[in-house]
Amino acid sequence: LDGSRRLKMFLDSSLNLLYQNILSAVSLSTRIVKDRKDREDKVSLWLDEFCRQLTEVINLPRSDLKGIEHQEVTDIEFLSSSSAIGEALAALKDRLMEELVDADLSSFPRQPQTILAEHFSGCWAQCPFCGAVCTNTMWNHDGDHQVVFHRPRALTGRKWHGTDHLAIDICSSAVASDVSFGVGDGEWIPYKRYRNAGPPYSNWNILPDSSMQAYWKWFVSHFRTQLEALYNGKFQGKGEIPEAWQRITKQEALSELD
């Protein structure tokens, strides 16, 4: 891919992620606040929760939203149920994408796409089961894609068949089990023979390994509510989050990545 194409992909991915995070924050804030009986100023509570949900995503000062408190909005469910919010965000995302892609970058000493390509060079292929990015340093490399550590399958929205229970196991442990996955048209293939599913599955080398990074255990526990809302699932049944995962601190999770 040429530099401008990579830049466009990066911008599109970033804006889509931000868009999904904002929609998720809108929905979660409404669910958390709507049943509160202790206070009447639910719009103010909703705005507090909305900003809190987005703390780790964008810098959104609560003071910037004070004007909304004085508008005639009494039903907070209107904020999440109205399609106008989704439409407005989608339109804003598309407009930002157009403006950023068409921006005049000639004044930059070095083109942004060149800088991005240098920093993010390598293979960007993602595991079809968990979304982990291939660790090969060459684009269009020879041989299979692979990663050192896979992630919980819930991070791509995978659920246990016939339930809304998100799967917390990793694909490298699944390939050592007797579990199967669906590939459409009612066909089921054992994880241990995942290559039989053809591309993109057959392009990956997934070795049996039950070890999982503490970071992803913390991530799933910490962002449980957001993941459940994003994928319309629950961490229940086979997908119940172990108590030990919930005791992992953020510092412990990050220290493992050093």
N, C-alpha and C positions, 0 to 999 in steps of 0.2 A: 504494500500500500504506500502511496506517496504521502508526503508530509501533511498536506492539507486534508487529505482523506482521514488520516489518523486523528488530526485535530477535531474534525467534524464528529468522528466516532466518540472521542473523549467528551466533547461538549454534550452530545446527545445523551450519552450514558449518565453524565453528571446531572443534567437537568431532569432526566427521567427519574433518577434516584431521589432527587430533591422533591419532585412532584409527588411521588409515592409517599415519601415521608410526611409531607404536609397533609395529604389526604388522610393518612393513618392518624396523624395527630388530631385532626378535626373529629374523626370518628371516636377515637379513644377519649378525648376530652368530654365529649357529649355523654358517653357511657358512664364515665366516672362521676360527672357532676349532676346528671339529671335526677338522681334519686336522693340527693342531699336535702335533708329537711331542716338542718340547723341554721341555714342562712337564706335570706330572700334574694340577695344580689347574685343570682346564678350566672348572669352574663359576666360579671367581674370574676367569679370563681372559674368560669369556663376559660376566660382569657388567661388567667393565672396558670391553669393546667395546660392550655395550648402552648404557652411559652415554655413551660417546664418540659413538655414532651419533645420540644425541638431544641433543647439546650445543647445536645451533642451533635446537632446537625447544622444549625445556622445561628448566628448571633442576632436574636430578635428581642430588642429591649422592650420590656413590658410597657414602659412609658409611651412608646410609639403607638400603642393601641388604646390609649385612654379615651380617644374620641369615640370609639365604638360603644363605650359604656353609656354614652348619653344619647344614643340612637334608640328608636322605639323597637327594640327587640326583646320580647318577653319569653318567647318559646325557644329555648336553646337547641331543641331538636331540629328547629328550622335551619340552624347553622350547618348541620351535617346532612340533613335529608334533602336540602335544596340542591337541585342539579346545577343551579347557577354557579355555585362555588367550584364544582368540578370543571364546568365549562370555562369559567373565568381563568382558572389556573392553567388549563390546557391551552387556552388562547395566549396567555402570558408566556408559557413555556415555548410555544411555537414562535412567538414574536422575538423572544430573547435569542432563540436558536438562529433565526434569520439575521438578526442584527450582529450577533457574534461571528457568524460564518462569513458575512459580507463586510465585516469591518475592515477598514484600511489599516493594514499592519506594516506598511512600508516604513513608518517612522521607527520601528523597533530595530535596534542594532542586530539582533539575532531573532529570527522568526520563532514565534511560540511553538509551532509544530516541530521545529528542529530541536528545541529544548526538550519538549515532551518525548520526542522519539529517542533522544539520548537517555533520558531518565527512565523511560518505560519500555526500552527495547527488550526484545525477547519474544517468546511465544505467549499469546494471549488466550490460547484455547482453554476452555473450562470443562472440568469433569462433568459429564452428563448427569451424574447422580447427585453430586454435592456442590458443584460450582467452583471447586478449588481450581486455581489457575496453574497451568503447566509451568514447571520450574525451568524448562529448557531455555537457555539464553539466546537461542537463534530462532528467528522467524522462519517458518516453513522448513523446519529441521527434519532430518532423516529419523526414522524410527518412531516408536510410540510416544505419546504424551505421558507424562507421569508427574507425580508430586510426592514430597516427602511425607506430608501429613494430609489426610483427607478430613472433611468436616462432617458434622451431623447432617443427615439427608434432609432434615427439616428446613435447612437454610435455602432449599430450592422448592419448598412446599410439598415435599413427598409425604404421603400419608399411608397408614396401614390399610390394606384393601378392605373396602366395605365399611370403613369408619372415617371419622374426621380427626382421628388421632395422628398427630404429626410424628414422624419417625426420628428418633434421636440417635440411632446407631449410625456408624460411619460406613461408607461403601467398602472400605478395606476389610471390615469385619463381616460385612454382608457376603462378600465373595468366598468366605470360609464357612458360610452357613448353608442351610437347605432352603432359604427364602428365595422367592421368585419375584420378578417384576414384569409389569405389563408393557407391551410395545405397540398396542393398538390392535384392533380387529379381534380382540379376545385372546390374543396370543400371549402366553406367559413363558418366560425364560428364567431358569435358575441363575442367580447372581454368579455362581461359580463358573457358569458358562456364558457370561455376559457378552463375549465376543461374537456369539452366534446371532446377536441382535443386529450385527452390521454397524456401519458408521452411524453416529460418532462413537458408539460404545467400543467397537472393534479397534479404534485408533488409540485406545488407552491401555496402559499396562498397570493394572491395579493388583498389587500383591496383597495376600492375606496378612492383616495386621490389626490387632484389636486396640492398639494404643491410640489414645486421643489426647490432643493438647488441652491443657487446663484452660487455655484462653477460650476455646470454643465451648467448653462446659460453662464457664462464667458467662460468655456471651449469650448462650441460650437461656440461662437462668435470669440474667439481668434484663434481657429484651424479650422475655416470654410474652408479655401482653402485646407488644408490637408485632411479634411474629404470628401470634394467634390471629390478630386482626388482619394482617397482611395476607395470610394464606387461608383465612376462614377455617381454622382448625383449632384443636385443643391438645395440650400436652397431658394426655390422659391415657389410661390403659397401658399398652406397650410403650407408649410415648411419654409416660410419666417421668418427670425430671427427678433424678435421684437427690436425696437430701444432701449427700456429700457435694454435689455440684453447687448447691445453693450456699454452701459455706465458703466457697472459693472467693477470695477478695479480688478486687480489680488489680491491686498491686501484685498479688501472686500470679494472676493471669498474664500481666504485662511483663513481669520479670522473666517468665519462661521464653518470651520472644526475643530477649536481649542476646 
